[in-house]
């Protein structure tokens, strides 16, 4: 608890005021990642390997962007920083511990940027009959110079969860009923439309499984939106047995696509 409190306190002053309410989610993830480092190791290595395979063979390696860079545990940041002139890390929150880690390793070409990638505010202000813009959550990438590689790193389901929380708290009728699916679809469409090599890593579903292997519950994390064809897939025990229950685990299915 002391470590979590220190990371939280150190992150507040380096985070935009509008994003400070999300710090606790990042700190909770940081804490769980430490506790579950063993069960998560295969997923993290698979993610890093998939990104390395996706960037292999690029003729130019000027600017790379990692969407949902998070704790960098599933991102091959060393190899990206060595291969590209500039690496941009985009997320709602960059914990102070992550910022310090990057600084201590001297990654001067790595730039953390805070940004809400959900497109929720754009959709809230969109009226196709009058004014406003249809949501293009990744539209800002069109202004990034010399963009050669973009990876969405285990972010899409997090967008879905965050959008669902906001949607459920809204006054009824303010947002479209398909808000969550629409914004997940917008992320996929924007990623596909980029004029550079792109790569998608995302968990697409989860299952609650007991010690005998029996599945007690399942859910689609993409809310009915079809992901692109997977080049690879694997299981990620996000909540291993013993983390929340002595009898059950929650296992996510992860795909890699490009």
Buried (B, 14 or more C-beta within 10 A) or exposed (E): EEEBEEBBEBBEEEBEEEBBEBBEBBBEBBBBBEEBEEBBEEBBBBBBEBBEBBBEEBEEBBBBBBBBBBBBBBBBBEEBBEBBEBBBBBBBBBBBBBBEBBEEEEBEBBBBEBBBBBBBEBBBEBEEEEEEEEBBBBBBBEEBEEBBBBBBBBBBBBBBEBBBEBBEEEEEEEBBEBBBBBBBBBBBEBBEEBEBBBBBBBBBBBBBBEEEEEEEEEEEBBBEBEBBEBBEEBBBBBBBBEBEBEEBBBBBBBBBBB
